[in-house]
Amino acid sequence: MSSRRYGSQSLQRLLGRWQESPSRTPLWRQLAEALRLLILDGRLALDSRLPGERELAAVLEVSRTTVASAMAQLREEGYLESRHGSGSRVILPEQIRNVPTQMGTIMALDLSTAALSAGPEIHQAYQQALYAMPPHLLSSGYLPQGLLSLRESIARHYCERGLPTQPDEIMVVNGAVSGLALILRLLTGPGDRVVVDHPTYPLAIAAIQGASCRPIGVSLPEHGWDTDGLAATIAQTSPRMAYLMPDFHNPTGRCMDAATRQAVADIAARTHTTLVVDETMVNLWYDAPPPLPLAAYNSDAPVITLGSAGKSFWGGLRLGWVRASSRTIAALVQTRDTFDLGSPVLEQLATGWLLENAHDFLPRRREELAGRRALCDTLLRTHFPDWRYAQPEGGLSFWVELPDALATLFATRAEGAGIQLGTGTRFGLAGAFDRFLRMPFALPDETLRSAFATLQPLWQTLNLQANTGKIRKII
């Protein structure tokens, strides 16, 4: 299979405002830093090929020597591999943590990931799982649908939330993204359209594109969801499915109200469009629990629900599940043998214990996270008063709007200070949302304070340069 090749116009859009003027940093180094950030941020896919130096120099309006010097620097650092006549291929250095950054520092703080560290309950869950393991050692351990005891526990939780569910309507998978990839394998083919919220979860975009499907975005308004836009998009594009995150949407943190859920379910029933509903954040609510699961609002709507242990308990617990009709689950089980043979038994036992004991530790964790959300809100208002955002109803991050499209350039400068930021472009299609950042608040208080104190002067300098026209706009 041939690797993807980026066109010069596509790469120009991804780079955005990469050039600073005036600056003590040579132009070729600025370009190398911007390209490096795209690679580290995942927006330049590994093994993809970049346009030729002459072509890229023309579209960026710089000399070929500038481009050649930037490429040479990235090759030396281990980010590019070049062969005569084949162009430059994107790779990662063997020792990624020792890669030089803008100021020669080592990446120290990751603000691009919104995830929880493990609490003491994780150790206890694995301990209990080891106690429960011996009887399972007598079997092959291949369970394509998942342990019955875990499926019973998951089904019981759906019933408690108002959605009657049987164990044969549950399938255990290796995380929600793995479940989405499996659903895409079953329901779609190359070139099919998949409707998504815009912005949406980056790994969902990657899974959809990885299945050779086309993600079609429905823009989220300032508040809530645009159900008219969803209905119109489905009518105009005839998608195979739609992927939505109604429960503390990633990255915005908003929660879909009951009336909107009813409208969305009715649209799906009327158009026979399968909805894949991602509930990975459903337990991370702070002000009020979410309404009934979307699948409960119209029995005629084809809804497949994804759940995960990663956000509620620990990201290292790579386990998720799919809830669907028993017929769909049976089809997914048959399709699974093209992916894997099942999920690890030990992790399934640990997840079962966590689900059964969640009432003992999740309220405390939500209370702790609500305090960090309040601290992050205070830090944002204190250090960055010109940023706009809405208080997230749940989840693990703020979706912040900057006064100008400076997210990529700001992230480049933050990287030089040892902080990795999640730019809005990761959550959009075709480089959209360069006015936005996703700012997680799950880190310890002192870490958040230190990070914001480091970022403030970087932003002040960048914003001043933007306001005085000292940053060249690449459009």
N, C-alpha and C positions, 0 to 999 in steps of 0.2 A: 504494500500500500504506500503510495506516495505521500510525503508529508505536506502539510498545509503551507501555502506560500502567501504571505501578506503583501498586498499591493501597497504602493507608496502612499496613495490617498488614505487607505485604511490606517496605515501606521501613523500618518500625520494626525488623523483624528484622535488616535490613542495618545499620542504625545501631548496634545493640547498646548498649553503655554509652557514650553520648556525653556525658552530663552530669556535670560535676564540681561537687561542693558540699562545703565552700565554695570559691569561686574568685574571683579578681580579674577574670577574663574574663567579660564580660556573657554571659548565657545565649544571646542571639541570635547572638553571635559563635561560641560553642561549637558551636551547631547548624550555622552556615555552614561552620565548619572540618571538622566531621564529614561533611557532604554533599560538600564539595570533595574530601575524601580518597576517598570512594566513587567519585567521577567519575574522579579521577586513577588510582585502582586498577583501573578498568575494571569495577567491580561495578554501577555505574549506566550502562547502555548509552547511547551517544550517540544523539540524536534521540528518546529515550524521553521520556515526559511524566510529571511528578510529580503526586501528588494535590493537590487544592485546599488552600488555606491553612487554611480552617475545619476540614476533615476531618483534616488532618495535626496541627493544634493539639490536636484532641480526643484523638487516639490517643496523642500524646506527652505529654499532660497539661501543656501549656504554653499561654500566652496566644496569641491570634491575632497580636498585635503582635510577639511573639517570632519567630514563623514568618515574618511579612511582612518583618521587618527582615533576617532571615537570607537570604531570597530576594532582597531588594533588593541586599544585599551581593554575592551570587553573580552577579546580573545585571550589576552594576557591574564585576566582575572578568572578565566574559565567559564564565561557566560556564552561564548560563541565558539563554534567550530567551523572553519572555512576550508573548502577544497576548491582548487582551481576548476573553474567552469561550472561549479555547483552552488555558488553563493555561500552565505553564512547561515548556519543552523543554530537555533537556540538550545542551549544546554544549561546545566547547573554545575557549579564547581564541586569537586569531591569534598572539600571541607567548607561547606556553606557558611558555617559560623565564623570563619576567619576571613571572609571576603571583605576587602577594603570598601569603605563607604566614603561619602563626600568629605568627611573630616578625619578619615582614618580610624574611626571608632568601630567597635564591635556592637552589633545589634543587641540591645540590652532589654528592651521592653516592647512587647507585642500588644498594640492597641488595635490590631486589625482583626482579632479573633474575639468573639463573644461566647465564652464558655466558662463553666464552673470548675474549680479544683475539687478534688475528692474530699468529702467529709469523713468523720470517723465511722459513719454507717457503712461506707464502702468496704472497709476492712472487715466489719462484722458480717456483711452480706457474703463475702467470699469465704469467711470462716464457716458460716452456716452451710454454704454450698459444698464445701469440702466434706463436711459431716454427712451431707445427703448424697454424696457422689457414689459410694460403693455399689449400690444396687444397679446403677446405670453402667458400671464397668462390664457387666455380663452381656451387654448388648453391643451392636456395632457402633452405636453413637451417631449413626446417620439418621437424622430426623428432618426430612425436607419440609414438613409443616410445622415442626417445633414440638417441644415437650407438651404433653397434654396438660400437666399441672400448671404450666405457665400460661397456656392458652385459656384455661379455665379462669385463672386469676385476671387476665386481661379482659376477658369477656365479662366478668363480674364487675369490673370497674366501669365498663361501658354501660352496663345495666344501671349501676348506681348514678351515672350521669344522665340517665333518661333515655338511653338508646338500647333497647333489648338486643342482646347479642348471645350467640351460641359459640362454643369452642370451635366448631367446624367452620365458623365464619372468621377465624383468626389464623394468620400465618406468621410465624416468627422469622425475621430476616436479620441481616447483618447491618443494621442501621437504616434510617429512613431513606437516605440517598440510594442505598442498595435496593430498597423496596421500590422506589420510583423507577430505577433502571429496569427492574424486573417487569413492572407494569408497562413501561414503554416497549419492552421487548414483546410483550403479549399483545398490546393494543395498537401499536403504530408500525409504520414502515417508513423507509427513506422518503423524505420530502413532505411528510405529513406535517400539518400545523398543530401546534400546541399553544393554547392561550395561557398567558401568565399575567399576574399583577405586574405593574411597572412603576417602581422598582420591585425586585423580588430576590429570593435567596440565590446567591451565585452558583452554588453547587447544583441547584435545580436547573439553571440555565446550562451548565456544563453537561448534565445528564441528558437533557433534551437535545442539545447539539451533538453529543456523543452518540445518540441514537439516529443521527442524520435527519432529525426533525427540525422544523423552523419554529422558534418561539415567537409568538405574536403578543405584544404587550398591550394591556389595557391600563391606561394611566390612572393612578390613584389621585383623587381630588385632595384638597387640603385636609379634609376630614372624611372619614368613612370610605365607602366604595362606590364606584360608578356603575350601578346595575344596568342603566340604560346603555352605557358604553359597552358593557359585557354582552348584553343581548345583541347589540348592533354588530359587534365584532364576530360573534358566533354566526350570525346570519350572513355576514359578508365573506367570511373565510372558511366556513364549514370545517372546523378543527376536529381532530380525532378525540381530543380531550382538553380539559382545562386544569391547570395546577394552581391552587389557591391556598393561602395561609390565613384563615379567618381568626385564629386564636393567637393574638399577640404577634402579629405579622412581623417577619424579619425582612427589612431592617426598621420599619417605622414604629413597631411596638403597639400598634392600634389593635382593637378588638372589634370584630363585626357584631353589630347588634342583632337581636332576634328578628326584627322586621326585614333587615337586609338578608339574613340567612334564608328566611322564607322566600324572598324574591329570587335569590340565587338558585335555590333548590327548585323552584317553579320553572325557571328558565331552563335548567338542566332537564327536567322532566318533559317540558314542551318541545325541546329541540333534540332530545335523546343524546345529549352531550355528556360523556362521562366526566365527572368531577373527581379529581384527585385532591383530597383535602389533607394538608400537612398540619398535624396537631403537635409537633415536637415541643412547642412552647406552652402547651395548654396548662400545665401545672404552675407556671411562673406568673401568677397574677398577684397584684398588690392591693388594689382598691376594692375589687369585687370579682368573684369567679365568673368565668365566661358563661354565655347562654348554653342551651342544649347543643350537642354536636350537630353540625350542619346536616348530617345524614338522617337526623330525626325529623326533619321538617317536611319532607314529601317522600312517601314510600315508593313513588313511581320514578324518582330521580335516581339515575345510575351514579352512585357515590362510592368511591373507594377512599378509605381513611388510612393515613399513615401516622404511626406513633413511634416514640423513641425513648430510650432510657438515657440518652446522652445529655440532653439539656436539663432534665429534672434531677438526675442523680450524678452522673460523671461522664465526661466526654470519652474517657478511656474505656468505658463499658460499651463496646460497639455492638449494640443490640437494638433492634426495632421490631415493628410488627405492621401487618397490613390487616385491616378489617374490611371485608366485602361480603357479598353473597357467597354461600357455600359453593355455588357453581363457579364463580370467578376464582375463589380460592383454589378449587380443584384444578382449574386451568393454569393458575400461577404455579402450583406445585409441579405440574407436568413440565412447565417452561423452565423451572429452576435448574434442572439438570444441565442446562447450558451455561449456568453461572457457577454453582457450587453444590455441595451435597447436604448443606444444612448449616445451622449455627452451632457454635461450641456449647456443649452441654453444661460446663461449669458456669459460663456466663448466663445461661438460661436459668440455672438454679439460683444464682445470685440475684438476678433481676426479679425472679419470683418472690424472693424474700423481701427485696426492697419495695415491691408493689404492696405486699401484704402488711408492711410496717411503715409505709409512707406517712401515715397520720402521726407517727411519733417524731418525725424529724423535718418533714416538708414545711409545716407552719413556721418552725424556727428559722429555716433557711429563707423562706419568703420574707420574714421580718428582717433578717440581716440584709437581704438584697434591697428591700425597701429603704433601709437606712443608707445604703450606698447610692441608690438612685437619688435620694435627697441631697447627699453630699455632692454628687456629680452635677446636679442641678445648680447648687450654690456655686460650685467652681466654674461652671460654664457662664453663669451670669456675672461672676466677679472678674474672670480673666478674659472673657470674650463677649462683651455686651452687645456687639454688632451681629452676633450669630442668632439665627431664628430656629426655634424647635418647639414641638409640642411634648408635653409630659407623656412618656410611654405608659400605657395602661398595664403592661406586663412585658415579659421578655428580659433581655439583658443589655439593652443599649438605647442610646438616643440617636435619632436621625436628624442631623444638624444641617441647616441651610446656611451657606456662607454668602456674604454680600456680592460675591462675584465668582466666576468659574476658576477658582484657584486651588481646588482640592488636590490635584495631581502635583502641582508645583509645591504646595505646602507639604505634602507627604514626602517629596524629595528632600526638602530641607529638614524635616523631622527625622528622616532616616539618617541624615548626617549627624544628628544629635543623639542617635541610638534609640529612636522610637519609630516603630512601624505603625502606620495608620491605615485604616480601611477606607479608601476613597469611594465616593458614590458610584464611580464608573464600574466598580466590580458588581454592582447590583442592577445595572441597566444594560440595555441592548445597544450595540454600535457606539459605545463610548459615552452614553448619556449620563447625566447627573454629576458632572464635574463641579457643580456648585455645592455638592453635599459630602458629608463625612458621616460614617457610623462610629459613634463613640461608646464603647462598652463601659459598663460601670460595675462589673463583677469583680474587679481587682481590689485588693486591700486598700483601706483608706489612705495610708501614707503613700502607697504607690500611686494612687490617683492624684494626690496633692503634688507629689514630685513631678509627675508627668505633665500636669497642667502648668506648673511653674516653669518647666523647661520649654513648653510649647508657646507660652504667651509672647516672649520677645521675638520668637521666630515669626509668629503671625503678625505682630505689630510692624516689623520691618517689611514683610511681604505686602501687607495691606497698604502701607505708605507708598511703596514703590508702584503698586497697581494704581493708586489714586493719583499719583503724580506722573503717570505714563511712562515709568522707567522699565516696565516689563513689556516686551514686544508681544503682540497678539499674533498667534498663528491660527488662521481660520481656514 
